[in-house]
Amino acid sequence: MSLAIILLVIFAIIVFWLISLYNQLVRLRNNRENAFADIDVQLKQRHDLIPQLVNAVKGYMQHEEGVLTKITEARSRAIKAEGIDAKILAEKELTSALGGFNVAVEAYPDLKANTNFLQLQEEMADIENKLASVRRYFNSATKELNNSVQMFPSNIVAGMFGFIKEPFFDLGDRQRDDLDTPPEVKF
């Protein structure tokens, strides 16, 4: 009878140990999923902000481009103008275009579109910083899960219940190569 009790106690200890390992794996998997939910929130914010940023840039560039296009076209006509009357007319047009540009610059020294763009750019940088932070947390949670899935003896329980090594949220080889290349800024 004492041998049966000893075997039963050993069996119970092994069962509780397996349950504990299984629960630890579930906790780590849920922690990883929660970390990705945080990433998802930041990605959603970034996805929502990108169209605003693009529209601000388009609006600003259209404003600047419209004024500069008028100046450039008026200048071109002034250079090509032949005859006194044509030159006077072309120069009036150029002066008018320059005046419109100067009025716009004087009236809005810090153009609203530019301010809006800078604000959106700051928001984007903030979201990118938050995203980097939650990616680090996610990768930490992934590392903990992967360690448990791969290390003995929890790897036995992991294999029995279908826990697998999960991928990290990294840049990938192509994006890592892109980081080595300086960005090209175009306006």
Summary of the structure (lengths in Angstrom):
residues: 187
radius of gyration: 32.2
end to end distance: 86.3
largest distance: 123.1
contacts: 467
relative contact order: 0.12
helix: 84%
strand: 0%
